[in-house]
Amino acid sequence: MLAIYFKIMYSYGWYNLRKRIYQYMFKRKLYVGLSDKIRNQKNSQQILLESSSWLTIGNIVSRLLGALYIIPWGMWMGADRDNANYLYFIAYNIYALVLQISTAGIPVAISKIVADNHARRDYKTSWRLFKGTMLFMTFLGFVFAAGMYFAAPLFAKGATPEEIADSILVIRSLTPAVLIIPPLSLMRGYYQGYNEMAASAKSQLWEQVVRILYMLGLTYFVMRVINGGFVIAVAHSTFAAFVGAVIAFLYLAYKMLRDHKGMMELMEEGRPERPLSFWKIILEVMREALPFVLVTSSIQIISLIDQETFQRFVPIFTTYSFEEGKELITLFGFNANKIIMIVISLAMSISTAALPLLAAHYSVNDREEVKRVIANNLGLFAYIMIPASVGMAIVSEPIYNVFYSPDPTGTYLLIVSCIMCVFLGLFVTFTYILQSMEQHIIAIKALGFTVIIKLLWQPMMMYFLGGAGPLIASSVAFFVATLYMCRHVLRLTRFDLNYVLKKFGQVILASFAMAVTSAITLFAIKQIMPIGGKVRALIAVAVVGLVGVATYGLITLKNRLADEMLGARVGGIRRKLRMK
């Protein structure tokens, strides 16, 4: 018996033995902690696919929930829906920009630094960096929350003093979220640095579910139970960001506690930590983080340009009135933007998943793996992003009807926004690639080109295209900046551009076939029933979406593109379908 006992002890060690005894006694599934996943590393392609999958699921579900709430929320707002949307849009744009500055790109920087240290098995330094930066992020949260509160009158919009006061109230209702989201995003960055995207995705889901439940519950109570004003309802809707963030923070804090013991054991197995003082830690993080803050806030910067210039340019370069300009910016800045963020989140997921991989391989000078990850990243982007954008453009009319009221202008602006998605997605992807390789200056220059081109093209595009002008100007700006970044990435890495272009070509052809079948299906549905109502519009979206996905899936299975992008497991689907 003793011999068996000591053999078990020797084979498994105390830590693994305790876990197995716990599993046997309590009949629970064995908990696989962060340290276990670090020990069981996989190849880059597998990590990229799994990480992208988790982040994609988290982002898509979060964005879907973030868009679907608009339906009951808008109904309960009644006649004040458009004013509520505009007020929400103004406040959230400011909040998003302040949040980008307050986090200062630190979570992404931490993800990259942790990935670098992970490649060197320096786990202790990563943990010290995380703890030191957590104190700093908490301090930043307090500073920027106070700044946003007192600076709210400067950002408020409105034609009357009452409207300005309403705008101030809604902006200030977002300040509590600024307190907690910086440390929350840091925790997500720490896990992402170890390619543990499930934790980040699950925290996103918890955050969004709780946020929407609070938002809808309070909106219904204010508007339908006590017959209050829509401004108070909007203020509660924006305050919901804080409520959701608290729940997500608690979830990640609990997970960190569960992972702590295993990580401490892993740290003892790794290299000795680098001797760093608190201020050296902060300086190292800020050196990596500051370039990120400019580039990662590109979406908010472009949106803010529209917010600040569109209504000023309307009487000069268009025939629209001020009120018509206000309606148009709500249509593309809030309504369409809410929907297309579902698609944009796909690009964000793929880029976020690739960043720690690229950073780790680049830090140890593994050039071949860097080239492979870049090619796979761009191929995966094309495989997912292009058909998603095309598909949403095809179903733009029914999907707009689901979320809002039927509106030809709103539908048209949604189609144009879908086109912009591809260029914005490519911009984000190349930005993350450059920053993972510490090419911050190039990424910052690209953002500068984007802003300059946007400002130069905005008036002309508004003159010729009206409400669609800002979207086309943004598309041109993102496209030019992407070409600039692609040139530099190609020069630095010599990745297989021909392979990438071939995959883009295959995806475009498959997406075109999907678009044709989807358009025919939508046309047939419209002959059978009108799609003005929300239920019928939803049925149309579901049927057309199913046909589109089936068409695209079958084509990419047939030409084996799905195998290359999604891994060998896809071959099992082909065998079940009896496809060669």
Residue, then its C-alpha position, 0 to 999 in steps of 0.5 A: m500500500l505504501a509503495i502504491y501511495f508513494k508511486i502516486m505521489y511521485s507521478y502526480g505531485w501534491y497539487n495534481l493529487r489534491k485536485r484528483i481527490y477533490q474531483y473523486m470525493f465531490k464528483r465535480k468536473l476537474y477545474v482547469g485553471l490558467s496554469d494548466k492551460i499554460r502548461n498545455q500549449k498548442n500550435s499557433q494556428q490552433i491558439l488563433l482559432e480557439s482564441s478567435s472563437w471565444l472572443t467572437i462568441g463573446n463579442i457577437v453575443s454581446r453586440l447582439l444583445g446590445a443591439l436587440y435591447i433597442i427594440p423594447w427600449g425604443m418602444w417604451m420611449g414612445a414619441d421621444r425615441d429619436n430624441a432619446n437615441y440622439l442623447y444616448f449617442i452624444a453621451y456615449n461618444i464622449y464616454a467611449l473616448v474618455l474610456q480609451i484615454s483613461t485606460a491609455g492602451i494599458p490593457v492591450a500593452i499588458s497583454k503584449i508584455v505578458a505574452d513577451n514574458h510568457a515566451r521567456r517563461d518569466y511569469k513572476t515579472s508579469w504578475r508584478l507588472f499586473k499588480g503594480t499597474m492595477l494600482f495605477m489604473t485604479f488611480l486613473g479611474f478616479v482621475f478621469a471619472a472626476g474629469m468627465y464629471f466636471a467637464a460634462p458642460l463642455f461636451a454637452k449638446g443642445a439647442t436650448p438650455e434645457e437640452i444642454a442640461d439634459s445632456i450634462l445629466v446623461i454624460r455624468s451618469l456614465t462617470p461611475a463606469v469610468l471608475i471601474i472599467p480601467p481595472l476591469s479591462l486590465m484583468r482582461g488584458y492579463y488573461q489575453g496575454y496568456n491566450e486565455m480568451a474564455a475568461s475575457a469572453k465570459s466576463q463580457l457576456w456577464e457584463q452585457v446581460v446585467r447591463i441590459l437587464y438593468m437598462l430595460g428594467l429601469t426604462y420600463f419602470v420610469m416610462r411605463v410605471i411612474n410615467g417619468g421623463f425620457v431623460i431620466a430613463v436615458a440616464h439610467s440606461t447609461f448608468a447601466a454600464f457601471v452596473g454591468a462592469v461591477i458584475a464582470f469585475l467580480y467574475l474575473a476577481y473570483k476567477m483570479l482567486r481560483d487561478h492564484k495557487g496554480m499560478m504561484e506554482l507555475m511561477e516557481e517553475g519559471r525564470p527568476e523575475r526581473p528586478l523592477s521598482f514600482w515606477k519602473i513597472i509603470l514606465e515600462v507599461m506606459r512606454e508600451a501603452l501610450p501608442f496604443v491609446l491613439v490607435t485603439s481610439s480611432i473608431q471613437i475619434i472618427s465618430l467624434i469628428d462626425q459628431e463635431t463637424f456634421q451638423r456644422f457642415v450641413p447648412i454649408f455643403t448640403t440642402y438639409s436643415f439643422e433638424e434634418g442634419k440631427e436626424l441624419i447623424t442619429l441614423f448613421g451615428f447611432n442606428a446604423n452604428k449599433i447594428i454594424m458593431i456586430v460585424i466590426s466586433l468580428a475584426m476586433s476578436i480576430s485582431t485581439a486573439a492574434l496580438p499576443l501570439l505575434a508579440a510572443h513570436y516576434s520577441v524571440n525572433d521567430r520570423e517564420e512563425v510571425k509570417r505564418v500568424i500574419a497570413n493566417n490572421l489576414g486569411l481568417f479576417a477575410y473568411i469571416m469579415i467579408p461575407a458577414s459585411v456582404g450578408m448584412a448589406i443584403v438583409s439591411e432592409p429587414i434587419y433595420n425594420v427589426f431594430y427600428s421603424p421602416d426607413p429607406t434612408g436608414t436602410y441606405l445608410l446601413i448598407v453604406s455602413c456595411i461597406m465601411c465595415v470591411f475597410l475599418g476591419l482591415f485598418v484595425t487588423f493591421t494596426y494590431i499587427l504593427q503594434s504587436m511588433e512594436q512598430h508604434i510610430i507607423a501605426i500612429k502615422a496611419l491614424g494621422f493619415t486617417v484623420i487628415i483624409k477624413l477631414l479633407w474628404q468630409p465636405m466634398m462627400m457631404y456635398f455629393l452624397g449627403g448623409a452617406g458622405p461621412l461614411i464614404a469619407s471614413s471608408v476612403a481614409f481607412f483604405v488609404a491608411t491600411l495600404y500604408m500599413c500593409r506596405h510596412v508590414l510586408r517590408l518588415t516581415r515578407f509575409d506571403l502576400n500572394y497567399v493572402l490575396k488568393k484567399f481574399g479572391q476565393v472569399i470574394l467569389a464565395s461571398f458573391a455567390m452567397a449574395v446572389t442566392s440571398a438576394i433572390t431569397l429575399f426577393a421571393i420572401k417580399q413577394i409572399m409577405p410584406i416585411g414592414g412588421k418586426v416579426r415578419a422582418l425577423i423571419a426574413v432575416a432568419v431565412v435569408g441568413l440561413v440560405g446565405v450561410a448554407t451557400y457560403g459554407l458549402i462553397t468553402l467546404k467544396n474548395r477546401l477554403a474552410d479547412e485552411m481557415l478553420g482547421a482540419r476538424v471541418g473535414g468531418i463536416r465534409r465527410k458527413l455531407r459526402m463531399k470530396 
